[in-house]
């Protein structure tokens, strides 16, 4: 069983980039090859840099540091990261709030190669930058075949204020456009927002490049799903918990006026995963604990086995009000148990 590395990045975004770049260039032999093979479209790069200067300039500092730390071409690296919008996969995220607390479970489903590159890292900033510290779980942005550039790209993020943000893939049939890609948008939310309401207000201001579903929860038990059309717009719909306090997201769109936009493209298992997770949570409503959520997210079809194209790579379990977070990964043993790691900022 591979032990998941835990990193700690300190300082400014530029310094974080330097630290990450030195690790990536040293441990992933394809990093420099991928950067050098990148062909830059100057118009597209200029448009994206303009967006980041307006909404997330610190991330440009991160890329500069990443390039210097890895000793690679800055422009090619920037183009590769800032213009990469789409990633596939499945994923299931559900939350529930009861008198016992607020709990969130998440299964990250992606290509099998991701199991070999999972990392956990904390990002700590100087106080004067007024950025929340975060802990992230990443698959290093790995693609099918594992031949792409690997770097510390956050998938799930929890900040020092107890805010969680994660995503599931969206099959909304819109176009990509100039804006902040979903990957960096979740980082911007985690670094600058203390609660769900602040996150939703940020989505009203910042154009997002590509369609994506965002699940946001905070330490007060508030939760929301943002179904975003991307396209360089601020067009999104908000889904809130139902009358039982349950909120969930897989890959099909839930908001009524969006549903027709993904009907012929959604993977067939999106609906069974959604229905099964919701049913099991509802059945356990009066007895929900972190361990109960762990059982639900370890049960097929919510848990996707290794014989599928997009198996479950990790499970993240969160007790939002108590600030208890647990990562589960690897194949189940004969008792159905998987490796467990507590997460702390």
C-alpha positions as a LaTeX table, in Angstrom:
\begin{tabular}{lrrr}
\hline
Residue & $x$ (\AA) & $y$ (\AA) & $z$ (\AA) \\
\hline
Unk1 & 0.00 & 0.00 & 0.00 \\
Unk2 & 1.41 & 3.37 & $-1.04$ \\
Unk3 & 1.69 & 5.89 & 1.81 \\
Unk4 & 0.25 & 9.24 & 0.80 \\
Unk5 & 2.89 & 12.01 & 1.02 \\
Unk6 & 2.05 & 15.02 & 3.17 \\
Unk7 & 3.62 & 18.33 & 2.15 \\
Unk8 & 3.65 & 21.76 & 3.73 \\
Unk9 & 4.07 & 24.92 & 1.67 \\
Unk10 & 4.84 & 28.18 & 3.49 \\
Unk11 & 5.10 & 31.81 & 2.44 \\
Unk12 & 3.68 & 33.73 & $-0.49$ \\
Unk13 & 2.06 & 32.17 & $-3.55$ \\
Unk14 & 5.36 & 32.61 & $-5.37$ \\
Unk15 & 7.19 & 30.75 & $-2.61$ \\
Unk16 & 4.58 & 27.99 & $-2.64$ \\
Unk17 & 5.20 & 27.65 & $-6.37$ \\
Unk18 & 8.95 & 27.44 & $-5.88$ \\
Unk19 & 8.55 & 24.69 & $-3.28$ \\
Unk20 & 6.08 & 22.75 & $-5.40$ \\
Unk21 & 8.14 & 23.14 & $-8.57$ \\
Unk22 & 11.28 & 21.71 & $-7.01$ \\
Unk23 & 9.30 & 18.67 & $-5.81$ \\
Unk24 & 7.53 & 18.09 & $-9.13$ \\
Unk25 & 10.65 & 18.39 & $-11.28$ \\
Unk26 & 12.54 & 16.10 & $-8.93$ \\
Unk27 & 9.93 & 13.37 & $-8.55$ \\
Unk28 & 8.03 & 13.33 & $-11.86$ \\
Unk29 & 10.32 & 12.77 & $-14.80$ \\
Unk30 & 7.70 & 13.84 & $-17.35$ \\
Unk31 & 7.22 & 17.31 & $-15.82$ \\
Unk32 & 9.87 & 19.06 & $-17.91$ \\
Unk33 & 9.06 & 16.99 & $-21.01$ \\
Unk34 & 5.38 & 18.01 & $-20.85$ \\
Unk35 & 6.22 & 21.69 & $-20.45$ \\
Unk36 & 8.68 & 21.70 & $-23.35$ \\
Unk37 & 6.14 & 19.94 & $-25.61$ \\
Unk38 & 3.50 & 22.62 & $-24.97$ \\
Unk39 & 2.53 & 24.77 & $-27.95$ \\
Unk40 & 1.36 & 28.22 & $-26.93$ \\
Unk41 & $-1.59$ & 30.06 & $-28.47$ \\
Unk42 & $-0.62$ & 33.67 & $-27.61$ \\
Unk43 & $-4.17$ & 35.04 & $-27.94$ \\
Unk44 & $-5.61$ & 32.43 & $-25.61$ \\
Unk45 & $-2.82$ & 32.87 & $-23.07$ \\
Unk46 & $-3.18$ & 36.67 & $-23.10$ \\
Unk47 & $-6.94$ & 36.37 & $-22.51$ \\
Unk48 & $-6.45$ & 34.06 & $-19.54$ \\
Unk49 & $-3.67$ & 36.15 & $-18.00$ \\
Unk50 & $-5.98$ & 39.17 & $-18.20$ \\
Unk51 & $-8.65$ & 37.26 & $-16.28$ \\
Unk52 & $-6.23$ & 36.19 & $-13.57$ \\
Unk53 & $-4.83$ & 39.70 & $-13.21$ \\
Unk54 & $-8.36$ & 40.91 & $-12.54$ \\
Unk55 & $-9.58$ & 38.15 & $-10.22$ \\
Unk56 & $-6.69$ & 36.02 & $-8.92$ \\
Unk57 & $-3.31$ & 37.72 & $-9.58$ \\
Unk58 & $-1.64$ & 35.76 & $-6.80$ \\
Unk59 & $-2.01$ & 32.60 & $-8.85$ \\
Unk60 & 0.18 & 34.11 & $-11.56$ \\
Unk61 & 2.84 & 34.48 & $-8.86$ \\
Unk62 & 2.38 & 30.80 & $-8.02$ \\
Unk63 & 2.99 & 29.80 & $-11.65$ \\
Unk64 & 6.08 & 32.01 & $-11.83$ \\
Unk65 & 7.45 & 30.30 & $-8.73$ \\
Unk66 & 6.48 & 26.88 & $-10.08$ \\
Unk67 & 8.40 & 27.55 & $-13.30$ \\
Unk68 & 11.47 & 28.77 & $-11.46$ \\
Unk69 & 11.39 & 25.96 & $-8.92$ \\
Unk70 & 11.17 & 23.37 & $-11.69$ \\
Unk71 & 13.52 & 25.28 & $-14.02$ \\
Unk72 & 11.12 & 25.20 & $-16.98$ \\
Unk73 & 9.82 & 27.71 & $-19.52$ \\
Unk74 & 7.48 & 30.13 & $-17.73$ \\
Unk75 & 5.24 & 30.96 & $-20.71$ \\
Unk76 & 4.71 & 27.33 & $-21.72$ \\
Unk77 & 3.93 & 26.32 & $-18.14$ \\
Unk78 & 1.48 & 29.21 & $-17.73$ \\
Unk79 & $-0.30$ & 28.27 & $-20.94$ \\
Unk80 & $-0.53$ & 24.62 & $-19.96$ \\
Unk81 & $-2.11$ & 25.40 & $-16.58$ \\
Unk82 & $-4.24$ & 28.49 & $-17.29$ \\
Unk83 & $-5.91$ & 27.11 & $-20.43$ \\
Unk84 & $-6.60$ & 23.58 & $-19.22$ \\
Unk85 & $-10.29$ & 23.49 & $-18.38$ \\
Unk86 & $-11.80$ & 20.04 & $-18.72$ \\
Unk87 & $-11.30$ & 16.93 & $-16.67$ \\
Unk88 & $-13.70$ & 14.00 & $-16.67$ \\
Unk89 & $-14.46$ & 11.48 & $-13.96$ \\
Unk90 & $-17.50$ & 10.78 & $-11.85$ \\
Unk91 & $-17.58$ & 11.64 & $-8.14$ \\
Unk92 & $-20.26$ & 11.71 & $-5.47$ \\
Unk93 & $-20.63$ & 14.32 & $-2.71$ \\
Unk94 & $-23.41$ & 14.32 & $-0.13$ \\
Unk95 & $-24.00$ & 16.30 & 3.03 \\
Unk96 & $-26.59$ & 16.11 & 5.78 \\
Unk97 & $-27.43$ & 18.29 & 8.74 \\
Unk98 & $-29.24$ & 16.84 & 11.76 \\
Unk99 & $-29.47$ & 17.58 & 15.46 \\
Unk100 & $-26.28$ & 15.50 & 15.84 \\
Unk101 & $-24.25$ & 17.72 & 13.53 \\
Unk102 & $-23.37$ & 18.40 & 9.90 \\
Unk103 & $-21.59$ & 15.67 & 7.95 \\
Unk104 & $-20.21$ & 15.56 & 4.42 \\
Unk105 & $-18.94$ & 12.55 & 2.49 \\
Unk106 & $-17.15$ & 12.63 & $-0.83$ \\
Unk107 & $-15.93$ & 9.92 & $-3.21$ \\
Unk108 & $-13.44$ & 11.09 & $-5.82$ \\
Unk109 & $-13.73$ & 8.84 & $-8.87$ \\
Unk110 & $-11.08$ & 9.09 & $-11.55$ \\
Unk111 & $-8.59$ & 7.07 & $-13.63$ \\
Unk112 & $-6.71$ & 4.24 & $-11.86$ \\
Unk113 & $-3.39$ & 6.07 & $-12.34$ \\
Unk114 & $-4.54$ & 8.63 & $-9.75$ \\
Unk115 & $-4.10$ & 6.06 & $-6.95$ \\
Unk116 & $-0.34$ & 6.25 & $-7.44$ \\
Unk117 & 0.00 & 10.03 & $-7.14$ \\
Unk118 & $-2.38$ & 11.09 & $-4.33$ \\
Unk119 & $-0.86$ & 13.75 & $-2.10$ \\
Unk120 & $-2.05$ & 15.87 & 0.82 \\
Unk121 & $-0.61$ & 19.33 & 1.38 \\
Unk122 & $-1.16$ & 22.34 & 3.58 \\
Unk123 & $-0.72$ & 25.89 & 2.31 \\
Unk124 & 0.26 & 28.43 & 4.97 \\
Unk125 & 0.41 & 32.17 & 4.26 \\
Unk126 & 1.91 & 35.13 & 6.16 \\
Unk127 & $-0.70$ & 36.98 & 8.18 \\
Unk128 & $-0.35$ & 40.20 & 6.17 \\
Unk129 & $-1.60$ & 38.47 & 2.99 \\
Unk130 & $-5.00$ & 37.90 & 4.64 \\
Unk131 & $-5.40$ & 34.46 & 3.10 \\
Unk132 & $-6.86$ & 31.48 & 4.91 \\
Unk133 & $-4.59$ & 28.48 & 5.34 \\
Unk134 & $-5.81$ & 25.40 & 3.52 \\
Unk135 & $-5.36$ & 21.66 & 3.40 \\
Unk136 & $-5.81$ & 20.02 & 0.01 \\
Unk137 & $-6.08$ & 16.53 & $-1.39$ \\
Unk138 & $-4.74$ & 16.23 & $-4.93$ \\
Unk139 & $-4.30$ & 13.69 & $-7.72$ \\
Unk140 & $-1.58$ & 15.97 & $-9.12$ \\
Unk141 & $-3.91$ & 16.69 & $-12.09$ \\
Unk142 & $-3.15$ & 13.26 & $-13.55$ \\
Unk143 & $-4.80$ & 12.19 & $-16.81$ \\
Unk144 & $-5.47$ & 8.81 & $-18.39$ \\
Unk145 & $-2.17$ & 7.08 & $-18.99$ \\
Unk146 & $-0.38$ & 9.32 & $-16.49$ \\
Unk147 & 1.74 & 10.96 & $-19.19$ \\
Unk148 & 0.73 & 14.55 & $-18.53$ \\
Unk149 & 2.29 & 17.29 & $-16.41$ \\
Unk150 & 1.80 & 16.56 & $-12.70$ \\
Unk151 & 1.67 & 19.38 & $-10.18$ \\
Unk152 & $-0.08$ & 20.33 & $-6.93$ \\
Unk153 & $-3.55$ & 21.09 & $-8.26$ \\
Unk154 & $-6.15$ & 20.94 & $-5.45$ \\
Unk155 & $-9.21$ & 18.70 & $-5.82$ \\
Unk156 & $-10.70$ & 18.89 & $-2.32$ \\
Unk157 & $-9.91$ & 21.86 & $-0.07$ \\
Unk158 & $-10.69$ & 22.72 & 3.56 \\
Unk159 & $-9.60$ & 26.05 & 5.00 \\
Unk160 & $-8.72$ & 27.24 & 8.49 \\
Unk161 & $-12.23$ & 28.68 & 8.91 \\
Unk162 & $-13.79$ & 25.24 & 8.41 \\
Unk163 & $-15.01$ & 25.83 & 4.84 \\
Unk164 & $-14.95$ & 22.88 & 2.43 \\
Unk165 & $-15.15$ & 23.07 & $-1.36$ \\
Unk166 & $-15.03$ & 20.19 & $-3.81$ \\
Unk167 & $-16.31$ & 19.48 & $-7.32$ \\
Unk168 & $-17.96$ & 16.86 & $-9.48$ \\
Unk169 & $-17.73$ & 16.75 & $-13.25$ \\
Unk170 & $-20.50$ & 18.54 & $-15.14$ \\
Unk171 & $-21.84$ & 17.46 & $-18.52$ \\
Unk172 & $-23.48$ & 20.81 & $-19.18$ \\
Unk173 & $-23.24$ & 21.27 & $-22.94$ \\
Unk174 & $-21.96$ & 24.84 & $-22.92$ \\
Unk175 & $-18.66$ & 26.17 & $-24.23$ \\
Unk176 & $-15.46$ & 27.02 & $-22.40$ \\
Unk177 & $-14.45$ & 30.68 & $-22.30$ \\
Unk178 & $-12.03$ & 33.18 & $-20.78$ \\
Unk179 & $-12.33$ & 33.12 & $-17.03$ \\
Unk180 & $-10.99$ & 31.37 & $-13.93$ \\
Unk181 & $-10.94$ & 27.57 & $-14.49$ \\
Unk182 & $-12.88$ & 25.51 & $-11.96$ \\
Unk183 & $-9.67$ & 24.19 & $-10.44$ \\
Unk184 & $-8.34$ & 27.63 & $-9.55$ \\
Unk185 & $-11.83$ & 28.87 & $-8.66$ \\
Unk186 & $-12.07$ & 26.38 & $-5.81$ \\
Unk187 & $-8.67$ & 27.56 & $-4.60$ \\
Unk188 & $-9.77$ & 31.20 & $-4.71$ \\
Unk189 & $-12.88$ & 30.31 & $-2.69$ \\
Unk190 & $-10.90$ & 28.36 & $-0.10$ \\
Unk191 & $-8.31$ & 31.10 & 0.36 \\
Unk192 & $-10.74$ & 34.01 & 0.66 \\
Unk193 & $-14.13$ & 32.77 & 1.96 \\
Unk194 & $-15.04$ & 31.89 & 5.55 \\
Unk195 & $-18.52$ & 30.53 & 4.94 \\
Unk196 & $-20.97$ & 29.39 & 2.25 \\
Unk197 & $-22.59$ & 32.81 & 1.85 \\
Unk198 & $-19.25$ & 34.49 & 1.14 \\
Unk199 & $-18.46$ & 31.78 & $-1.41$ \\
Unk200 & $-21.76$ & 32.30 & $-3.24$ \\
Unk201 & $-21.13$ & 36.04 & $-3.38$ \\
Unk202 & $-17.71$ & 35.38 & $-4.91$ \\
Unk203 & $-19.29$ & 33.25 & $-7.63$ \\
Unk204 & $-21.46$ & 36.25 & $-8.52$ \\
Unk205 & $-18.35$ & 38.30 & $-9.26$ \\
Unk206 & $-15.86$ & 35.92 & $-10.85$ \\
Unk207 & $-16.36$ & 34.44 & $-14.36$ \\
Unk208 & $-15.64$ & 30.71 & $-14.55$ \\
Unk209 & $-14.11$ & 29.14 & $-17.67$ \\
Unk210 & $-15.71$ & 25.72 & $-17.75$ \\
Unk211 & $-18.90$ & 23.97 & $-16.58$ \\
Unk212 & $-18.53$ & 22.36 & $-13.17$ \\
Unk213 & $-20.52$ & 21.40 & $-10.08$ \\
Unk214 & $-19.20$ & 22.84 & $-6.82$ \\
Unk215 & $-20.19$ & 21.53 & $-3.37$ \\
Unk216 & $-19.57$ & 23.98 & $-0.53$ \\
Unk217 & $-20.07$ & 23.45 & 3.21 \\
Unk218 & $-18.99$ & 25.37 & 6.32 \\
Unk219 & $-18.49$ & 24.79 & 10.04 \\
Unk220 & $-21.93$ & 26.22 & 10.81 \\
Unk221 & $-23.61$ & 23.38 & 8.91 \\
Unk222 & $-24.54$ & 25.48 & 5.89 \\
Unk223 & $-24.29$ & 23.71 & 2.52 \\
Unk224 & $-24.91$ & 24.56 & $-1.13$ \\
Unk225 & $-24.31$ & 23.11 & $-4.57$ \\
Unk226 & $-23.38$ & 25.48 & $-7.39$ \\
Unk227 & $-24.21$ & 24.15 & $-10.86$ \\
Unk228 & $-22.11$ & 26.41 & $-13.09$ \\
Unk229 & $-22.39$ & 26.75 & $-16.87$ \\
Unk230 & $-18.84$ & 28.09 & $-17.27$ \\
Unk231 & $-18.21$ & 29.74 & $-20.63$ \\
Unk232 & $-16.45$ & 32.67 & $-18.99$ \\
Unk233 & $-19.72$ & 33.64 & $-17.31$ \\
Unk234 & $-21.16$ & 34.07 & $-13.83$ \\
Unk235 & $-24.19$ & 31.97 & $-14.78$ \\
Unk236 & $-25.01$ & 29.36 & $-12.16$ \\
Unk237 & $-27.84$ & 27.87 & $-10.15$ \\
Unk238 & $-27.86$ & 27.07 & $-6.42$ \\
Unk239 & $-29.20$ & 23.83 & $-4.94$ \\
Unk240 & $-29.90$ & 23.79 & $-1.19$ \\
Unk241 & $-30.59$ & 20.90 & 1.24 \\
Unk242 & $-34.01$ & 19.27 & 1.12 \\
Unk243 & $-36.49$ & 19.21 & 4.01 \\
Unk244 & $-34.53$ & 16.35 & 5.62 \\
Unk245 & $-31.35$ & 18.42 & 5.58 \\
Unk246 & $-29.83$ & 16.29 & 2.78 \\
Unk247 & $-27.89$ & 17.76 & $-0.13$ \\
Unk248 & $-26.09$ & 15.77 & $-2.80$ \\
Unk249 & $-24.39$ & 15.92 & $-6.16$ \\
Unk250 & $-23.11$ & 13.37 & $-8.64$ \\
Unk251 & $-22.88$ & 14.33 & $-12.31$ \\
Unk252 & $-26.37$ & 14.90 & $-13.70$ \\
Unk253 & $-27.81$ & 18.39 & $-13.39$ \\
Unk254 & $-30.51$ & 18.97 & $-10.78$ \\
Unk255 & $-31.78$ & 22.49 & $-11.39$ \\
Unk256 & $-34.95$ & 22.31 & $-13.55$ \\
Unk257 & $-33.91$ & 24.73 & $-16.30$ \\
Unk258 & $-30.49$ & 23.03 & $-16.64$ \\
Unk259 & $-31.61$ & 19.40 & $-16.86$ \\
Unk260 & $-32.13$ & 19.37 & $-20.62$ \\
Unk261 & $-28.54$ & 20.51 & $-21.17$ \\
Unk262 & $-26.91$ & 17.21 & $-20.18$ \\
Unk263 & $-29.46$ & 14.50 & $-20.90$ \\
Unk264 & $-27.59$ & 12.58 & $-23.61$ \\
Unk265 & $-24.13$ & 12.92 & $-22.11$ \\
Unk266 & $-24.30$ & 11.91 & $-18.45$ \\
Unk267 & $-22.78$ & 8.52 & $-17.51$ \\
Unk268 & $-25.40$ & 5.95 & $-16.59$ \\
Unk269 & $-24.03$ & 5.42 & $-13.09$ \\
Unk270 & $-24.61$ & 9.05 & $-12.03$ \\
Unk271 & $-28.27$ & 8.41 & $-11.20$ \\
Unk272 & $-27.77$ & 5.13 & $-9.25$ \\
Unk273 & $-24.95$ & 6.72 & $-7.21$ \\
Unk274 & $-27.15$ & 9.71 & $-6.38$ \\
Unk275 & $-30.24$ & 7.65 & $-5.53$ \\
Unk276 & $-28.34$ & 5.13 & $-3.40$ \\
Unk277 & $-26.46$ & 7.75 & $-1.38$ \\
Unk278 & $-29.61$ & 9.75 & $-0.71$ \\
Unk279 & $-31.59$ & 6.64 & 0.25 \\
Unk280 & $-28.95$ & 5.33 & 2.65 \\
Unk281 & $-28.49$ & 8.71 & 4.33 \\
Unk282 & $-32.25$ & 9.06 & 4.75 \\
Unk283 & $-32.49$ & 5.57 & 6.27 \\
Unk284 & $-29.81$ & 6.48 & 8.83 \\
Unk285 & $-31.04$ & 10.02 & 9.42 \\
Unk286 & $-31.50$ & 9.68 & 13.16 \\
Unk287 & $-28.15$ & 7.92 & 13.67 \\
Unk288 & $-25.78$ & 9.76 & 11.34 \\
Unk289 & $-22.16$ & 9.88 & 12.45 \\
Unk290 & $-18.87$ & 10.15 & 10.60 \\
Unk291 & $-18.53$ & 6.36 & 10.75 \\
Unk292 & $-22.02$ & 5.89 & 9.32 \\
Unk293 & $-21.14$ & 8.24 & 6.45 \\
Unk294 & $-17.98$ & 6.21 & 5.97 \\
Unk295 & $-20.04$ & 3.05 & 5.59 \\
Unk296 & $-22.35$ & 4.67 & 3.07 \\
Unk297 & $-19.45$ & 5.94 & 0.97 \\
Unk298 & $-17.82$ & 2.49 & 1.06 \\
Unk299 & $-20.94$ & 0.77 & $-0.30$ \\
Unk300 & $-21.55$ & 0.24 & $-4.04$ \\
Unk301 & $-22.79$ & 1.90 & $-6.17$ \\
Unk302 & $-21.72$ & 5.00 & $-4.20$ \\
Unk303 & $-18.28$ & 3.41 & $-3.94$ \\
Unk304 & $-16.98$ & 2.49 & $-7.40$ \\
Unk305 & $-14.76$ & $-0.59$ & $-7.56$ \\
Unk306 & $-11.38$ & $-0.89$ & $-9.24$ \\
Unk307 & $-12.81$ & $-2.89$ & $-12.16$ \\
Unk308 & $-14.60$ & 0.22 & $-13.47$ \\
Unk309 & $-13.14$ & 2.89 & $-15.79$ \\
Unk310 & $-13.37$ & 5.59 & $-13.11$ \\
Unk311 & $-12.94$ & 3.87 & $-9.73$ \\
Unk312 & $-13.12$ & 5.62 & $-6.38$ \\
Unk313 & $-9.63$ & 6.97 & $-5.67$ \\
Unk314 & $-10.31$ & 8.41 & $-2.24$ \\
Unk315 & $-13.11$ & 9.09 & 0.21 \\
Unk316 & $-13.17$ & 12.27 & 2.28 \\
Unk317 & $-15.34$ & 12.27 & 5.42 \\
Unk318 & $-16.02$ & 15.52 & 7.26 \\
Unk319 & $-17.71$ & 16.41 & 10.53 \\
Unk320 & $-18.13$ & 20.08 & 9.69 \\
Unk321 & $-19.23$ & 21.42 & 13.07 \\
Unk322 & $-16.52$ & 19.61 & 15.06 \\
Unk323 & $-13.78$ & 20.15 & 12.51 \\
Unk324 & $-12.94$ & 16.46 & 12.16 \\
Unk325 & $-11.76$ & 15.37 & 8.69 \\
Unk326 & $-10.71$ & 11.90 & 7.55 \\
Unk327 & $-9.23$ & 10.64 & 4.29 \\
Unk328 & $-9.74$ & 7.02 & 3.20 \\
Unk329 & $-7.92$ & 5.53 & 0.22 \\
Unk330 & $-6.64$ & 2.31 & $-1.30$ \\
Unk331 & $-8.37$ & $-0.99$ & $-1.96$ \\
Unk332 & $-10.55$ & $-2.47$ & 0.82 \\
Unk333 & $-8.96$ & $-5.34$ & 2.76 \\
Unk334 & $-10.70$ & $-8.62$ & 3.60 \\
Unk335 & $-12.71$ & $-6.79$ & 6.29 \\
Unk336 & $-13.75$ & $-4.07$ & 3.83 \\
Unk337 & $-11.46$ & $-1.50$ & 5.47 \\
Unk338 & $-9.26$ & 1.00 & 3.66 \\
Unk339 & $-6.27$ & 3.08 & 4.77 \\
Unk340 & $-7.29$ & 6.06 & 6.92 \\
Unk341 & $-5.56$ & 9.37 & 7.54 \\
Unk342 & $-6.79$ & 12.24 & 9.75 \\
Unk343 & $-6.48$ & 15.65 & 8.11 \\
Unk344 & $-5.50$ & 18.71 & 10.17 \\
Unk345 & $-4.64$ & 22.26 & 9.16 \\
\hline
\end{tabular}
